[in-house]
Amino acid sequence: MAQAVVVLFDDRANAAVTRLLDRLDAAGVPGARRFPPHVTFAMASDIPAKTRAALKADLRVLSVPNLWLYTLSAFANTENVLMLGAVVDTELLAVHSAVHDVLAGKVKNPNSYYLPGSWVPHCTLANGVSDEQAATAFRTLFPVEPVQAKVAGVAILDTVTGDLDVLV
């Protein structure tokens, strides 16, 4: 089980990502449709209710910047992931750091991929794809039009149930 702090997008950005996923599906590459399009700021096996309340309070005074999803890329850890990377700026890094300041020492088993200094902000387009599917996906989507994702909310996403606990 894992719980993630995610940034959700406005309808226009969701539609743009969905069009990319439709193109992948048409090319025979299964797109990542299990969860709504998002960028993950943090992940842990458990984010307790008390910590969620503290995070909600902090997020009320923070301004989460809009995200420019611009870079079509891939990475492999335990499985191949195709992603649309976000442009990183100091404002985005400051909010990411503030989120982790609230979570530090208060969550169980934080995922190191999302910690400050390791984090690569991205919206997953496909995961668990073969090398051949990844190559097909690149040919299908490249060049990708940048997506300006306005922030519609920040939530805790339960990656097992798909439940969203909207914080702001």
GUGUFI-317068 format. One record per residue: residue number from 1; x, y, z negated of N, C-alpha, C in turn; residue in three letters. Coordinates in steps of 0.001 Angstrom, whole numbers. Atoms other than C-alpha are relative to their C-alpha. Layout:
// GUGUFI-317068
+-----+---------+---------+---------+---------+----------+---------+---------+---------+---------+------+
! pos !  n.east ! n.north !    n.up ! ca.east ! ca.north !   ca.up !  c.east ! c.north !    c.up ! code !
+-----+---------+---------+---------+---------+----------+---------+---------+---------+---------+------+
! NUM !       X !       Y !       Z !       X !        Y !       Z !       X !       Y !       Z !  ala !
...
+-----+---------+---------+---------+---------+----------+---------+---------+---------+---------+------+
//
This chain:
// GUGUFI-317068
+-----+---------+---------+---------+---------+----------+---------+---------+---------+---------+------+
! pos !  n.east ! n.north !    n.up ! ca.east ! ca.north !   ca.up !  c.east ! c.north !    c.up ! code !
+-----+---------+---------+---------+---------+----------+---------+---------+---------+---------+------+
!   1 !     838 !   -1184 !       0 !       0 !        0 !       0 !     874 !    1236 !       0 !  met !
!   2 !    -713 !   -1271 !      -9 !    1134 !     3511 !     757 !   -1005 !    1132 !      85 !  ala !
!   3 !     788 !   -1217 !     -78 !    -299 !     6959 !     305 !     902 !    1094 !     530 !  gln !
!   4 !    -799 !   -1016 !    -665 !     848 !     9885 !    2385 !    -644 !    1370 !    -152 !  ala !
!   5 !     451 !   -1384 !     -69 !     590 !    13659 !    2157 !      94 !     386 !    1463 !  val !
!   6 !      30 !    -273 !   -1437 !    -501 !    14614 !    5667 !    -630 !    1353 !     290 !  val !
!   7 !     584 !   -1223 !    -525 !   -1245 !    17785 !    7567 !    -902 !    -403 !    1160 !  val !
!   8 !     987 !     303 !   -1036 !   -4399 !    17478 !    9668 !    -123 !    1185 !     945 !  leu !
!   9 !      28 !   -1025 !   -1039 !   -4910 !    19417 !   12891 !   -1420 !     504 !     276 !  phe !
!  10 !    1263 !    -553 !    -467 !   -7648 !    21621 !   14286 !    -523 !    -823 !    1184 !  asp !
!  11 !     647 !     782 !   -1061 !  -10060 !    20271 !   16914 !     744 !      80 !    1332 !  asp !
!  12 !    -704 !    -173 !   -1277 !   -8098 !    21691 !   19851 !    1270 !    -861 !      66 !  arg !
!  13 !   -1211 !     826 !      36 !   -4851 !    19991 !   18797 !    -364 !   -1481 !     -18 !  ala !
!  14 !     448 !    1397 !       1 !   -6708 !    16746 !   18029 !    -364 !    -446 !    1410 !  asn !
!  15 !     388 !     339 !   -1368 !   -8153 !    16819 !   21551 !    1230 !    -160 !     896 !  ala !
!  16 !   -1226 !      95 !    -814 !   -4706 !    17424 !   23081 !     737 !   -1303 !    -284 !  ala !
!  17 !    -666 !    1261 !     354 !   -3195 !    14487 !   21171 !    -821 !   -1176 !     520 !  val !
!  18 !     871 !    1075 !    -500 !   -6190 !    12312 !   22081 !     173 !    -192 !    1502 !  thr !
!  19 !    -248 !     129 !   -1443 !   -5612 !    13073 !   25775 !    1309 !    -746 !     271 !  arg !
!  20 !   -1256 !     729 !    -144 !   -2017 !    11868 !   25380 !    -204 !   -1487 !    -309 !  leu !
!  21 !     278 !    1391 !     366 !   -3258 !     8699 !   23662 !    -800 !    -696 !    1092 !  leu !
!  22 !     776 !     564 !   -1112 !   -5767 !     8148 !   26491 !     913 !    -363 !    1166 !  asp !
!  23 !    -955 !     282 !   -1085 !   -2934 !     8367 !   29031 !     842 !   -1231 !    -331 !  arg !
!  24 !    -751 !    1193 !     403 !    -934 !     5807 !   27033 !    -838 !   -1259 !     179 !  leu !
!  25 !     889 !    1162 !    -122 !   -3903 !     3448 !   26842 !    -175 !    -401 !    1460 !  asp !
!  26 !     184 !     279 !   -1431 !   -4448 !     3758 !   30618 !    1236 !    -648 !     607 !  ala !
!  27 !   -1260 !     579 !    -488 !    -772 !     2801 !   31132 !     314 !   -1337 !    -672 !  ala !
!  28 !    -213 !    1284 !     656 !   -1140 !     -289 !   28936 !     838 !      69 !   -1260 !  gly !
!  29 !    -747 !    -179 !    1251 !     609 !     1161 !   25888 !   -1012 !     365 !   -1087 !  val !
!  30 !     991 !    -313 !    1034 !   -1543 !      991 !   22742 !     393 !    1219 !    -817 !  pro !
!  31 !    -257 !   -1225 !     744 !   -1736 !     4464 !   21233 !    -359 !    -145 !   -1466 !  gly !
!  32 !     226 !       7 !    1447 !   -1762 !     5182 !   17504 !   -1322 !     696 !    -296 !  ala !
!  33 !    1332 !    -568 !     225 !   -5474 !     5664 !   16836 !    -586 !    -396 !   -1348 !  arg !
!  34 !     539 !     478 !    1269 !   -5840 !     4087 !   13410 !    -353 !    1153 !    -941 !  arg !
!  35 !     213 !   -1158 !     859 !   -5631 !     7467 !   11660 !    -168 !    1230 !     881 !  phe !
!  36 !      84 !   -1231 !    -797 !   -6480 !    10999 !   12794 !    1403 !     540 !     260 !  pro !
!  37 !   -1320 !    -595 !    -261 !   -3581 !    12874 !   14423 !     446 !     832 !   -1209 !  pro !
!  38 !    -516 !    -687 !    1189 !   -1334 !    14269 !   11694 !    1517 !      23 !      19 !  his !
!  39 !   -1429 !      18 !     313 !    2169 !    15070 !   10494 !     101 !    -350 !   -1479 !  val !
!  40 !    -179 !     443 !    1378 !    3289 !    13302 !    7318 !    1104 !     804 !    -672 !  thr !
!  41 !    -976 !    -752 !     784 !    5066 !    15407 !    4689 !     682 !    -864 !   -1047 !  phe !
!  42 !    -549 !     855 !    1054 !    5589 !    12695 !    2078 !    -778 !   -1306 !     -15 !  ala !
!  43 !     673 !    1283 !     141 !    4798 !     9048 !    1412 !     550 !    -711 !   -1224 !  met !
!  44 !    -370 !     763 !    1189 !    4820 !     6878 !   -1700 !    -997 !   -1139 !    -146 !  ala !
!  45 !     948 !    1089 !     205 !    3216 !     3679 !   -2895 !   -1211 !     474 !    -796 !  ser !
!  46 !    1127 !    -532 !     770 !    1041 !     5731 !   -5273 !     231 !    1473 !    -311 !  asp !
!  47 !      -8 !   -1408 !     386 !     257 !     9413 !   -5690 !   -1156 !     166 !    -985 !  ile !
!  48 !    1043 !     -27 !    1029 !   -1632 !     9640 !   -9009 !    -897 !    1239 !      64 !  pro !
!  49 !     992 !   -1081 !     -11 !   -4714 !    11828 !   -9516 !     555 !    1291 !    -604 !  ala !
!  50 !    -561 !   -1188 !     656 !   -2856 !    14211 !  -11869 !     982 !     722 !     935 !  lys !
!  51 !    -956 !    -577 !    -949 !    -144 !    14743 !   -9252 !    -735 !     621 !    1180 !  thr !
!  52 !     812 !    -564 !   -1082 !   -2763 !    15291 !   -6550 !    -573 !    1353 !    -413 !  arg !
!  53 !     552 !   -1263 !     494 !   -4344 !    18006 !   -8695 !    1072 !    1095 !     -13 !  ala !
!  54 !   -1106 !    -974 !       5 !    -960 !    19718 !   -9144 !     353 !     424 !    1421 !  ala !
!  55 !    -302 !    -298 !   -1399 !    -307 !    19482 !   -5413 !   -1081 !     902 !     592 !  leu !
!  56 !    1112 !    -823 !    -479 !   -3745 !    20912 !   -4656 !     146 !    1441 !    -483 !  lys !
!  57 !    -184 !   -1349 !     558 !   -3043 !    23886 !   -6946 !    1125 !     732 !     725 !  ala !
!  58 !   -1120 !    -628 !    -708 !     312 !    24562 !   -5254 !    -374 !     342 !    1439 !  asp !
!  59 !     360 !    -236 !   -1398 !   -1146 !    24246 !   -1769 !    -932 !    1196 !     165 !  leu !
!  60 !     897 !   -1162 !     -65 !   -3720 !    26929 !   -2575 !     767 !    1302 !     152 !  arg !
!  61 !    -785 !   -1224 !     -84 !    -931 !    29500 !   -2824 !    1063 !     -57 !    1097 !  val !
!  62 !    -949 !     127 !   -1104 !    1194 !    28173 !      45 !    -721 !     192 !    1331 !  leu !
!  63 !     533 !    -123 !   -1356 !     657 !    29000 !    3680 !     702 !   -1034 !     867 !  ser !
!  64 !    -583 !    1038 !    -854 !    1209 !    25865 !    5737 !      -8 !     535 !    1425 !  val !
!  65 !     -61 !    -607 !   -1335 !    2434 !    27098 !    9118 !    -604 !    -918 !    1067 !  pro !
!  66 !     408 !     784 !   -1159 !     981 !    26021 !   12434 !    1204 !    -792 !     489 !  asn !
!  67 !   -1070 !     860 !    -487 !    2976 !    23254 !   14043 !      30 !      22 !    1524 !  leu !
!  68 !    -175 !     143 !   -1440 !    4382 !    23230 !   17561 !     536 !   -1393 !     240 !  trp !
!  69 !    -389 !    1374 !    -335 !    4463 !    19611 !   18690 !     515 !      34 !    1431 !  leu !
!  70 !    -646 !    -350 !   -1262 !    6915 !    19765 !   21520 !     903 !   -1092 !     564 !  tyr !
!  71 !   -1048 !     897 !    -455 !    9511 !    17005 !   21706 !    -492 !   -1435 !      63 !  thr !
!  72 !     330 !    1403 !    -164 !    8609 !    13603 !   23133 !    1247 !    -800 !    -332 !  leu !
!  73 !   -1176 !     712 !     485 !   10909 !    11185 !   21368 !    -405 !   -1368 !    -528 !  ser !
!  74 !     243 !    1324 !     578 !   11262 !     7728 !   19873 !    1043 !    -273 !   -1055 !  ala !
!  75 !    -975 !     506 !     950 !   12916 !     6083 !   16926 !    -392 !   -1418 !    -366 !  phe !
!  76 !     261 !    1377 !     429 !   13221 !     2574 !   15647 !     518 !    -154 !   -1416 !  ala !
!  77 !    -459 !     434 !    1321 !   13363 !     1465 !   12050 !    -351 !   -1484 !     -73 !  asn !
!  78 !     408 !    1400 !     -61 !   11433 !    -1762 !   11576 !    -777 !    -280 !    1280 !  thr !
!  79 !     709 !     125 !   -1273 !    9480 !    -1105 !   14771 !     187 !    1271 !     809 !  glu !
!  80 !    -145 !   -1168 !    -864 !    9672 !     1219 !   17758 !   -1173 !     946 !    -188 !  asn !
!  81 !    1017 !   -1040 !     166 !    7774 !     4497 !   17292 !     206 !    1046 !    1084 !  val !
!  82 !      -2 !   -1102 !    -951 !    6911 !     6975 !   20035 !    -667 !    1171 !    -696 !  leu !
!  83 !     513 !   -1133 !     768 !    6352 !    10454 !   18650 !      89 !    1295 !     782 !  met !
!  84 !     -71 !   -1366 !    -472 !    5732 !    14066 !   19423 !     562 !     810 !   -1155 !  leu !
!  85 !    -692 !    -687 !    1082 !    8246 !    15963 !   17305 !    -430 !    1445 !    -135 !  gly !
!  86 !     358 !   -1387 !     290 !    7436 !    19271 !   15643 !    1257 !     864 !     -16 !  ala !
!  87 !   -1082 !    -970 !      88 !    9626 !    22328 !   16008 !     193 !     340 !   -1478 !  val !
!  88 !    -309 !    -233 !    1407 !   11375 !    22838 !   12675 !     486 !    1439 !    -170 !  val !
!  89 !    -469 !   -1337 !     333 !   11728 !    26317 !   11210 !      64 !     122 !   -1524 !  asp !
!  90 !    -196 !    -160 !    1442 !   12518 !    27701 !    7768 !   -1318 !     -12 !    -770 !  thr !
!  91 !    1304 !     -25 !     670 !    8844 !    28245 !    6922 !    -534 !   -1426 !    -209 !  glu !
!  92 !     449 !    1393 !     114 !    7971 !    24601 !    7632 !     834 !    -748 !   -1033 !  leu !
!  93 !    -863 !     674 !     972 !   10966 !    23377 !    5654 !    -281 !     455 !   -1424 !  leu !
!  94 !     306 !    -519 !    1338 !   10036 !    25627 !    2710 !   -1267 !    -657 !    -556 !  ala !
!  95 !    1238 !     645 !     456 !    6504 !    24184 !    2530 !     264 !   -1471 !    -299 !  val !
!  96 !    -346 !    1416 !     218 !    7860 !    20644 !    2877 !     738 !    -168 !   -1325 !  his !
!  97 !    -761 !      48 !    1246 !   10312 !    21298 !      48 !    -901 !     246 !   -1208 !  ser !
!  98 !     924 !    -297 !    1100 !    7560 !    22785 !   -2138 !    -886 !   -1204 !    -312 !  ala !
!  99 !     798 !    1216 !     202 !    5425 !    19663 !   -1634 !     813 !   -1017 !    -783 !  val !
! 100 !    -845 !     985 !     684 !    8336 !    17478 !   -2709 !     386 !     435 !   -1412 !  his !
! 101 !    -243 !    -471 !    1366 !    9023 !    19688 !   -5738 !   -1129 !    -449 !    -928 !  asp !
! 102 !    1150 !     428 !     805 !    5516 !    18867 !   -6984 !      30 !   -1514 !    -214 !  val !
! 103 !      49 !    1462 !      60 !    5872 !    15142 !   -6231 !    1178 !    -617 !    -763 !  leu !
! 104 !   -1245 !     547 !     570 !    9394 !    14703 !   -7665 !    -224 !    -605 !   -1386 !  ala !
! 105 !      91 !     703 !    1264 !    9407 !    12133 !  -10433 !   -1416 !    -351 !    -429 !  gly !
! 106 !    1398 !     231 !     381 !    5613 !    11850 !  -10399 !    -713 !   -1012 !     888 !  lys !
! 107 !     600 !     998 !    -883 !    4993 !     9327 !   -7612 !     809 !   -1291 !     -86 !  val !
! 108 !    -685 !    1292 !      19 !    5835 !     5648 !   -7354 !     572 !    -299 !    1377 !  lys !
! 109 !    -672 !     460 !   -1221 !    8343 !     4472 !   -4746 !     -97 !     986 !    1163 !  asn !
! 110 !      30 !    -940 !   -1126 !    8757 !     7599 !   -2604 !     774 !    -565 !    1194 !  pro !
! 111 !    -627 !     481 !   -1230 !    9614 !     6772 !    1002 !    1109 !     984 !     399 !  asn !
! 112 !   -1159 !    -860 !    -260 !   13094 !     8116 !    1772 !     -35 !     666 !    1376 !  ser !
! 113 !      80 !    -621 !   -1330 !   12222 !     8873 !    5430 !    -607 !    1396 !     -46 !  tyr !
! 114 !     729 !   -1262 !      72 !   10119 !    11814 !    4272 !     596 !     996 !    -986 !  tyr !
! 115 !    -620 !    -897 !     972 !   12425 !    13351 !    1662 !     721 !    1155 !     699 !  leu !
! 116 !    -766 !   -1104 !    -581 !   14002 !    16760 !    2268 !    1415 !    -464 !     379 !  pro !
! 117 !   -1310 !     396 !    -512 !   17152 !    16315 !    4328 !     -51 !   -1228 !     892 !  gly !
! 118 !     168 !    1200 !    -829 !   15867 !    13105 !    5946 !   -1195 !     103 !     937 !  ser !
! 119 !    1292 !    -110 !    -671 !   12461 !    14190 !    7240 !     132 !     485 !    1437 !  trp !
! 120 !     144 !    -427 !   -1386 !   11763 !    14418 !   10957 !   -1504 !     181 !     232 !  val !
! 121 !    1437 !    -202 !    -141 !    8328 !    16042 !   11281 !    -481 !    -395 !    1389 !  pro !
! 122 !     485 !     509 !   -1280 !    6308 !    14302 !   13973 !   -1431 !    -494 !    -108 !  his !
! 123 !    1310 !     615 !    -141 !    2925 !    13110 !   15144 !     222 !   -1302 !     768 !  cys !
! 124 !    -204 !    1300 !    -637 !    3036 !     9394 !   15927 !   -1000 !    -180 !    1138 !  thr !
! 125 !     845 !     301 !   -1156 !    1715 !     8515 !   19384 !    -197 !   -1501 !     180 !  leu !
! 126 !      88 !    1460 !    -100 !    2439 !     4769 !   19318 !    1025 !    -596 !    -947 !  ala !
! 127 !    -990 !     687 !     829 !    4101 !     2372 !   16928 !     -96 !   -1502 !     233 !  asn !
! 128 !     -47 !    1434 !    -225 !    5163 !    -1220 !   17150 !      32 !    -371 !    1467 !  gly !
! 129 !     -40 !     277 !   -1438 !    5694 !     -955 !   20896 !    1320 !    -677 !     374 !  val !
! 130 !   -1213 !     655 !    -508 !    8155 !    -3092 !   22818 !     875 !    1033 !     701 !  ser !
! 131 !    -896 !    -898 !    -737 !   11163 !    -1534 !   24547 !    -601 !     350 !    1359 !  asp !
! 132 !     614 !    -230 !   -1317 !    9332 !    -1928 !   27864 !   -1181 !     960 !    -106 !  glu !
! 133 !    1130 !    -908 !     202 !    6208 !     -234 !   26515 !     483 !    1417 !    -300 !  gln !
! 134 !    -549 !   -1322 !     293 !    8311 !     2633 !   25163 !     460 !     683 !    1278 !  ala !
! 135 !    -451 !    -563 !   -1281 !    9873 !     3133 !   28602 !   -1202 !     415 !     852 !  ala !
! 136 !    1223 !    -334 !    -742 !    6419 !     3049 !   30226 !    -639 !    1255 !    -584 !  thr !
! 137 !     592 !   -1158 !     660 !    5156 !     5558 !   27663 !     726 !    1283 !     389 !  ala !
! 138 !    -760 !   -1192 !    -392 !    7972 !     7988 !   28468 !    -321 !     393 !    1436 !  phe !
! 139 !     310 !    -293 !   -1406 !    7330 !     7696 !   32200 !   -1411 !     573 !     138 !  arg !
! 140 !    1395 !    -438 !     -62 !    3620 !     8242 !   31574 !    -181 !    1415 !    -526 !  thr !
! 141 !     255 !   -1279 !     674 !    3841 !    11279 !   29301 !     973 !    1124 !     338 !  leu !
! 142 !   -1026 !   -1024 !    -222 !    7039 !    13087 !   30306 !    -212 !     690 !    1331 !  phe !
! 143 !    -197 !    -932 !    1101 !    7127 !    16037 !   30604 !   -1331 !     252 !    -716 !  pro !
! 144 !    1194 !    -226 !     806 !    4678 !    16690 !   27794 !    -200 !    1498 !    -205 !  val !
! 145 !     330 !   -1401 !     286 !    2899 !    20009 !   27377 !      44 !     198 !   -1514 !  glu !
! 146 !      -8 !    -256 !    1448 !    3552 !    21529 !   23930 !   -1419 !     129 !    -548 !  pro !
! 147 !    1288 !     -78 !     676 !     656 !    21259 !   21497 !     167 !     923 !   -1209 !  val !
! 148 !       7 !    -847 !    1186 !      39 !    24105 !   19074 !   -1065 !    -562 !    -933 !  gln !
! 149 !     910 !     612 !     958 !   -1479 !    22364 !   16066 !    -230 !     960 !   -1151 !  ala !
! 150 !     379 !    -829 !    1141 !   -3265 !    24734 !   13758 !    -393 !    -937 !   -1128 !  lys !
! 151 !     249 !     856 !    1159 !   -3537 !    23306 !   10277 !   -1467 !     119 !    -408 !  val !
! 152 !    1399 !      30 !     420 !   -7096 !    22250 !    9459 !    -127 !    -427 !   -1454 !  ala !
! 153 !      43 !     442 !    1382 !   -6218 !    20754 !    6101 !    1215 !    -814 !    -362 !  gly !
! 154 !   -1041 !     887 !     523 !   -3806 !    18832 !    3925 !    -729 !   -1033 !    -845 !  val !
! 155 !     718 !    1077 !     675 !   -4879 !    15461 !    2572 !     963 !   -1088 !    -437 !  ala !
! 156 !    -684 !    1244 !     322 !   -3728 !    12270 !     940 !    -667 !   -1072 !     850 !  ile !
! 157 !     486 !    1069 !    -858 !   -4090 !     9448 !    3449 !     410 !   -1337 !    -606 !  leu !
! 158 !    -288 !    1361 !     453 !   -4360 !     5896 !    2146 !     209 !    -839 !    1256 !  asp !
! 159 !    -337 !     693 !   -1234 !   -2601 !     3872 !    4849 !    -577 !   -1418 !      77 !  thr !
! 160 !     653 !    1320 !     -26 !   -4398 !      658 !    3869 !   -1470 !     140 !     364 !  val !
! 161 !    1437 !    -148 !    -216 !   -8008 !     1835 !    3748 !    -342 !    1032 !    1061 !  thr !
! 162 !     273 !   -1096 !    -921 !   -7695 !     4904 !    5988 !    -736 !    1154 !    -654 !  gly !
! 163 !     709 !   -1051 !     718 !   -9417 !     7003 !    3315 !     845 !    1269 !     -77 !  asp !
! 164 !    -639 !   -1310 !     119 !   -8613 !    10718 !    3234 !    -547 !     707 !   -1239 !  leu !
! 165 !     359 !    -836 !    1133 !   -8615 !    12752 !      32 !     491 !    1399 !     350 !  asp !
! 166 !    -374 !   -1335 !    -476 !   -8655 !    16321 !    1350 !     318 !     889 !   -1195 !  val !
! 167 !    -448 !    -874 !    1091 !   -6681 !    18651 !    -920 !    -337 !    1452 !     290 !  leu !
! 168 !     345 !   -1362 !    -431 !   -7132 !    21903 !    1026 !    -429 !     -50 !    1450 !  val !
+-----+---------+---------+---------+---------+----------+---------+---------+---------+---------+------+
//
